[in-house]
Structures are given as C-alpha cells and as structure tokens.
Amino acid sequence: MVLVGLGGLCIEEAAGQTRRRPTNNRSRTTNANRNRTTQQAVTAPVDTPKTQVAMVEKDTIPLKPALASRRANSTVEGNLILDKTPLQYDHLRIDDQVYRQVIWREIHVKEKMNLPFIYEAEEDNGSQKFFNILLRHIKDGDITAFSNVNDRFTTPLSVDEIATMLAGKKYVVQKPDYARDPDGSKGILKDTTIREDFNDNTVIAYRIKEEVIFDRETSRMHFRILGMAPVKAVLNDDGSFRDSYTLFWIFYPEIRPVLAKYEAYNPRNMGVRMSWEEIFESRYFSSYIVKSTINNPFDKPLSGYISDPLFRLLEGEKIKETIFNWEQNQWSY
C-alpha cells in the first residue's frame, strides 16, 4: 500500500512537473516575441532631412605653374634634379665645446656675389629663383616653415597661413556681369574674388642664424647654420623703401637634402655648377652681421643700440675680428 501510494505521489508530482513545463516555454516565447518587436521598433528607419556640409576651399601658396617642355630642351643627357646627398656633419660633444657664439647674418640679394639668389630662369621643374624653390617644397610638404615670432622654431605654419602672409586674404567685390548684361544697362552684378599677386622681387635678403663652435677634439672652428629666414621689403606707394621684416624661419638641417638637388647659377664657371647646399656649406656668399651673443647681455640686434648704418657695419666687422683673434690665440702658446 505504501509503495503504491508513494508511486502514485511520484506519478502525480511527475505529472505536475510535466504540466508546468509548457507554461514556461510559452512565457519564454512571449518574451522573445516582445523583445523582437521592441528591437524592430528601435531599429526602424527614420526619414530625417540630410544636412549639407559647406566645402571650404583651402588657400594655397601662389606659385606659377611650371610649363614642361614637349621636346628635349638640351642635347646633354641628364636630369634637372640632381641625385645628391649632403655629407653628414662631424659629431660635436658638449664636453669638447670650448668656445660657442651665435651669429645672425643677412645676405642681400642685390650684391654682386649674391646674384645667384635672384637668378631669373624657368625650367621644367619651375622657377629657379631661390625663394620660389623654398616655396615649392613648403607647398609640397617637404619643408616646414615656422613663425617669425621668434627664431627658435616654436610655431609651425600651415600652407594656408603662408599664402595669407604672402598675398593677403581674399575678398569679394561686386562687378558688372557682362555675360548676362553686355552693355551694362540692366545693372546686373556678380561676386568676384580679388586676390593680390605676390611679388617675389620684394624678397630682398635672407637672414641666417648660425653657431660658431671651437671643437677641442678636432682643434678647429665650426660654422653651423641653424636657420634661415627670407626678408621682405615694405614699400611706399611711390615704390621707395620703408622697412623690412622676416617672413618665416626654416630649420636649415631639414632643408639640406632639398638644396643638394638644385644647382645654383654660377656665372664664373659654367662647367662646374655648385648645388645650393654647397653654396651655403662653402660659404660662397656675401653677408654682414646684424646680431651676436658677444657682449650682448640684453639680446638686442645691432640696430637696437647703434643707429648709424655705417657704424653697424663696423661693429659687425669687429665681431668677426673678435672670433678670428680668439681662434688664433689658441695657437699662440
């Protein structure tokens, strides 16, 4: 009797459990359907108006396009772009640095020795003027230009900023639309963008910042150019000179590989053409000192405490003589 009862209880309990399982399955199915419905409601596409983004045209450096020759422009086989690599500098240790001064020089392009800087020629790779070579590689991203706020290369400039610096900002004026109003009787006007042309002849000089270091290991004086800055002239309405200022600074070790690929105009020897990198490394230019760290505790240029231009030139020659005498005194013991 007990076994039967227990068996009956077991059978009833098993039957109860069997009857409860469909209820759970139905609830799960119902929840799944609800979730699916909710997901479909959330992911339903909504028709929203599309916003149009205005395309802002970026400014670029105003350079004349280079017209390539359709036929051979020379009977000599070769390439305008030289395949040269500048030599590496000697390694200088700070422990071997016995003497160090910083000198700022200016190279005026109108001097006879500096005429290669304004060489007027057009080749397949563009203008051969030194300033246009710099602009072309700044535009291509090979050279980084820095702000003229200081000469320590702290603030890089974009191509847009340099373009605005050279030619000013674009502005829009109203002019007659002769296409729709040939005789101008209807007074139809159109927007015309005006942009001033940059005159590269206003670049009258290049300022150079260099180190003068006497190395104890090699027992010689090293002249290392650190930076270079084009100097632009500010002219009056009548074309007379008013003032000048530096446009931007370029880190010279960065542009040495670029300058090694361009030949400089050499009127004295056409058989042996020097690259621009060799011009600077061989110091084949004429310059005068405008600032130095010698006896200059207030970090002023020579024009800051010498008003007469002639006396500034004499002071620059005195600085050269001071450096030369210091080097010669190392051999007088």
C-alpha positions in Angstrom: 0.0 0.0 0.0 2.8 2.5 0.8 4.7 1.7 -2.3 1.6 2.2 -4.4 0.9 5.5 -2.6 4.4 6.6 -3.0 4.3 5.6 -6.6 1.1 7.5 -7.0 2.6 10.5 -5.4 5.6 10.3 -7.6 3.4 9.9 -10.6 1.3 12.9 -9.7 4.3 15.0 -8.9 6.0 14.0 -12.2 2.7 14.8 -14.0 2.6 18.2 -12.3 6.1 18.9 -13.3 5.3 17.8 -16.8 2.2 20.1 -16.9 4.3 23.2 -15.7 6.9 23.0 -18.5 4.7 24.2 -21.4 3.8 27.3 -19.3 7.5 28.2 -19.0 8.0 27.7 -22.7 5.0 29.9 -23.6 6.3 32.7 -21.4 9.8 32.5 -22.9 8.3 32.6 -26.4 6.1 35.5 -25.4 9.1 37.4 -24.0 11.1 36.6 -27.1 8.4 38.0 -29.3 8.1 41.1 -27.2 11.9 41.7 -27.4 11.8 41.1 -31.2 9.0 43.6 -31.5 10.9 46.1 -29.4 14.1 45.7 -31.4 12.2 46.1 -34.7 10.6 49.3 -33.3 14.0 50.7 -32.2 15.8 49.9 -35.5 13.1 51.1 -37.7 14.5 53.6 -40.2 13.5 57.2 -39.6 13.3 59.6 -42.5 15.4 62.6 -41.5 16.5 65.5 -43.7 20.1 65.4 -44.8 22.3 68.3 -43.9 24.7 69.7 -46.5 28.2 70.5 -45.3 29.7 73.5 -46.8 33.0 72.8 -48.5 35.6 75.4 -47.6 38.3 75.9 -50.2 41.7 75.9 -48.6 44.1 78.6 -49.6 47.4 77.7 -51.2 50.7 79.3 -52.0 50.5 81.4 -55.2 53.1 79.8 -57.5 53.1 80.0 -61.2 52.6 76.5 -62.8 55.7 75.0 -64.5 55.3 74.5 -68.2 57.1 71.3 -69.2 58.9 71.1 -72.5 57.3 69.0 -75.1 60.6 68.3 -76.8 64.2 67.8 -75.5 65.4 71.1 -74.2 69.1 70.1 -74.2 71.3 67.8 -76.2 73.1 66.7 -73.0 71.7 63.6 -71.3 70.8 64.2 -67.7 68.2 65.2 -65.2 67.4 68.7 -63.8 67.0 67.3 -60.3 70.4 66.2 -59.0 70.8 62.9 -57.2 73.0 64.1 -54.4 73.0 63.6 -50.6 74.7 66.1 -48.3 77.6 64.9 -46.2 76.9 64.3 -42.6 78.3 66.8 -40.1 81.1 65.9 -37.7 79.7 64.9 -34.3 80.4 67.6 -31.7 80.2 66.7 -28.0 79.3 69.4 -25.5 82.3 68.4 -23.4 84.6 69.3 -26.3 82.9 72.6 -26.9 85.5 75.2 -25.7 84.0 78.2 -27.4 80.5 78.9 -28.7 78.8 82.0 -30.1 75.6 82.6 -32.1 75.7 84.9 -35.0 72.9 86.4 -37.1 73.8 87.5 -40.7 71.9 89.0 -43.6 72.6 88.1 -47.2 71.4 90.9 -49.5 70.5 89.6 -52.9 71.4 92.8 -54.8 75.1 92.3 -54.0 77.2 91.0 -56.9 78.3 87.9 -55.1 74.7 87.1 -54.2 73.1 87.4 -57.6 72.5 83.6 -57.9 69.7 84.1 -55.3 67.7 86.1 -57.8 68.6 84.1 -60.9 65.7 84.6 -63.3 65.2 81.4 -65.2 62.3 78.9 -65.9 63.0 75.2 -66.2 60.7 72.2 -66.4 60.7 72.0 -62.6 59.7 75.6 -62.2 61.3 78.9 -61.4 65.0 78.7 -60.4 64.8 81.6 -58.1 65.9 80.5 -54.6 62.8 81.8 -52.8 60.5 80.0 -55.3 62.4 76.8 -54.7 61.7 77.2 -50.9 58.0 77.9 -51.6 57.6 75.0 -53.9 58.8 72.5 -51.3 56.9 74.2 -48.5 53.8 73.7 -50.6 54.7 70.0 -51.2 55.2 69.4 -47.5 59.0 68.7 -47.8 59.9 71.8 -45.7 58.3 73.1 -42.5 58.1 76.9 -42.1 57.9 78.4 -38.6 56.5 81.6 -37.4 58.6 84.8 -37.3 57.6 85.5 -33.7 61.0 84.1 -32.7 63.9 82.3 -34.3 63.7 79.1 -32.2 61.3 77.2 -34.4 58.4 77.1 -31.9 55.3 77.6 -34.0 54.8 75.7 -37.3 52.9 77.5 -40.1 50.4 75.9 -42.4 50.3 76.4 -46.2 47.1 78.5 -45.7 48.8 80.8 -43.3 51.8 81.3 -45.5 49.6 82.0 -48.5 47.8 84.7 -46.5 51.1 86.1 -45.4 52.4 86.4 -48.9 49.4 87.7 -50.8 46.9 88.7 -48.2 43.4 87.5 -47.7 40.8 87.0 -50.4 37.9 89.4 -50.6 34.8 89.6 -52.7 33.6 92.7 -54.6 30.6 93.4 -56.8 31.5 93.8 -60.5 29.2 94.1 -63.6 28.2 90.8 -65.1 28.9 91.4 -68.8 27.9 87.8 -69.7 24.2 88.4 -68.7 24.3 92.2 -69.3 26.7 93.0 -72.2 26.0 96.8 -72.3 25.6 97.2 -68.5 22.2 98.8 -68.9 20.4 96.4 -66.5 22.9 96.8 -63.7 23.4 93.1 -63.1 26.3 92.5 -60.8 28.2 89.3 -59.8 30.6 88.4 -56.9 34.2 88.5 -57.9 37.0 87.2 -55.7 40.0 89.5 -55.6 43.5 88.4 -54.6 46.7 90.4 -54.8 49.6 88.9 -56.7 52.7 88.3 -54.6 55.8 90.0 -56.0 58.8 87.8 -55.2 61.1 90.7 -56.1 60.2 92.2 -52.7 62.3 89.4 -51.0 65.5 91.5 -50.7 67.6 89.4 -48.3 67.9 86.2 -46.3 68.7 86.2 -42.6 70.9 83.3 -41.3 71.3 82.1 -37.7 74.4 80.1 -37.2 76.7 78.7 -34.4 80.4 79.3 -34.2 81.9 76.5 -32.2 85.5 75.7 -31.4 85.8 71.9 -31.0 88.7 70.7 -28.8 88.8 67.2 -30.3 89.3 68.4 -33.9 91.0 71.7 -32.9 89.2 73.8 -35.3 86.3 76.3 -35.6 83.0 75.0 -36.9 80.4 77.2 -38.5 77.0 75.5 -38.4 73.9 77.2 -39.9 70.8 76.6 -37.8 68.0 78.6 -39.5 67.2 80.7 -42.5 64.5 83.4 -43.0 63.5 85.3 -46.1 63.4 89.1 -45.5 60.6 91.0 -47.3 60.8 94.7 -48.0 57.8 97.0 -47.2 57.5 99.7 -49.9 55.7 103.0 -50.0 53.1 103.9 -52.6 55.8 105.5 -54.8 58.0 102.4 -54.6 60.5 103.7 -52.1 61.8 101.5 -49.3 60.1 101.9 -45.9 61.0 98.9 -43.8 61.7 95.1 -43.9 60.7 92.1 -41.8 61.3 88.3 -41.8 58.5 86.2 -43.3 59.2 82.8 -41.7 62.0 80.7 -40.3 63.2 77.4 -41.8 65.3 74.8 -39.9 68.4 74.6 -42.1 69.4 71.0 -41.4 66.0 69.9 -42.6 66.3 71.6 -46.0 69.9 70.4 -46.7 68.7 67.3 -48.7 66.4 69.6 -50.7 69.1 72.2 -51.5 71.5 69.4 -52.6 69.3 68.6 -55.5 69.2 72.0 -57.1 72.0 73.7 -59.0 72.9 77.3 -58.3 73.7 79.8 -61.1 77.5 80.2 -61.3 78.5 82.9 -63.8 82.2 82.4 -63.3 82.4 78.7 -64.1 79.6 77.1 -66.1 81.5 73.8 -66.3 81.3 73.2 -62.6 77.8 74.0 -61.2 77.5 74.0 -57.4 74.4 72.9 -55.6 72.6 75.3 -53.2 73.8 73.1 -50.3 77.4 73.5 -51.4 76.9 77.3 -51.7 75.9 77.5 -48.0 78.4 75.0 -46.7 81.3 76.6 -48.7 80.1 80.0 -47.6 80.0 81.2 -51.1 78.0 84.3 -50.3 78.5 87.8 -49.0 76.9 88.8 -45.7 77.2 91.2 -42.8 76.4 90.6 -39.1 73.2 92.1 -37.6 73.3 90.4 -34.2 75.5 88.3 -32.0 75.8 86.9 -28.5 79.2 88.6 -28.0 78.9 91.4 -25.4 75.2 91.5 -25.8 73.6 90.9 -22.3 70.2 92.4 -23.4 69.9 90.2 -26.5 69.5 93.2 -28.9 70.3 93.4 -32.6 73.0 95.9 -33.6 70.2 98.3 -34.8 68.9 98.3 -31.2 71.8 100.3 -29.9 73.6 101.6 -33.0 71.6 104.0 -35.1 74.1 104.7 -37.8 74.2 102.0 -40.5 77.9 102.6 -41.2 78.8 102.1 -37.5 76.7 98.9 -37.5 78.8 97.5 -40.4 81.9 98.5 -38.5 80.6 96.7 -35.4 79.9 93.6 -37.4 83.5 93.6 -38.7 84.7 94.0 -35.1 82.7 90.9 -34.1 84.3 88.9 -37.0 87.7 90.1 -35.8 87.0 89.0 -32.2 86.1 85.5 -33.3 89.1 85.3 -35.6 91.5 86.5 -32.9 90.1 84.1 -30.3 90.8 81.2 -32.7 94.3 82.4 -33.5 95.1 82.8 -29.8 94.7 79.1 -29.3 97.9 78.5 -31.2 100.0 81.2 -29.6 101.0 79.2 -26.6 
